[in-house]
Amino acid sequence: SGAFLDVPGTNAHLEFTAGGDDSLPEPHPESALVLYLGDAAAVEETAGRCGGDVLPAANPYWEQVGAVTVLDPDGFRVVLVPASWP
């Protein structure tokens, strides 16, 4: 089973799938959703809409590239990257 989420205006979508064990996953610092937002202004705007605290990155690479890490409502990390996907 799964769900598709459209990212309006981008021709992109996120697909989440699940199967087997129905237990809930536990958040881990290296388990993250990484979003390449294109530039620093988009990262700042998106981080502001998230309304949570900015966390130190679990992986130092993300801070080296200027990414911002926030928590989603379930306690998982979301990394907002100020670059476009190559």
Buried (B, 14 or more C-beta within 10 A) or exposed (E): EEEEEEEEEEEEEEEEEEEEEEEEEEEEEEEBEEBBBEEEEBBBEBBEEBEEEEBEBBBEEBEEEEBBBBBEEEEBBBBBBBBEEE
